[in-house]
Amino acid sequence: MLEIRNIHKTFGGNQVLKGVNIKVEKGDVVVILGPSGSGKTTLLRCINFLERADEGSLDFDEIHTELKNASRRTVNKIRKKTAFVFQNYNLFQNKTALQNVMEGLTVARKVPREEAEVIAKEALDKVGLADRYGYYPSQLSGGQQQRVGIARAVAVRPEVILFDEPTSALDPELIGEVLCVMKELAREGVTMVVVTHEMSFAHDVANRVVFMEGGVVVEEGTPRQIFQSPREERTSQFLHRINRDYDYSI
């Protein structure tokens, strides 16, 4: 479905990605783990062309492109197949929850306004915000704002949703409500690539886990393999440090 090969990206002499390869099949939930600065967010942004990779290729269904030289038409095609959920919500502060979700439909997808409103309401209902259509971001909790962000992604019916640390900006008591929405999407078969530090989500929901450090993929495998018997010592060290309380044998 989606495969990226040999992605490289440098910022001002700092090589952030050093030849990363990732493959995503339809229905996959791929969780990318790793310490800060390992290149996880940059990888997601290169997939969606929010950053332009210096090198590497991408195959997405019938589309093949070299990332550095992809045309505007190709970029638009890929963006129509994907949606991005940001860690800091990226909502329009002067628009209601409903208007925020409609925006991507009416502006980017040219969906008629009446149809867009129906789709947006369905998406907000799905994330448990049926009673918040008319609320502005300032009137919503962080968890509710992130659920609006997820609704905005779901509404455009993408083939893959890219999540960039969707709970990192939330207070601990609000994390659960966002993870519940994501778990429900996974149960529905939505294809997702998720950068997160939520180990329980990775263990319980992902079908593949990728561990990155220093701009490379150190190890990847099933949750059982990564969490219970990692092959690489660096993977084991990271998991031990980040969450020593979760029982991965459950």
PyMOL commands that set and color helices and strands:
alter all, ss='L'
color gray80, all
select helices_A, chain A and resi 40-47+67-69+72-81+97-108+113-126+137-139+142-155+172-187+199-205+223-228+233-242
alter helices_A, ss='H'
color red, helices_A
select strands_A, chain A and resi 2-11+14-24+29-33+55-60+63-66+82-85+160-164+192-195+208-213+216-221
alter strands_A, ss='S'
color yellow, strands_A
deselect
rebuild
show_as cartoon
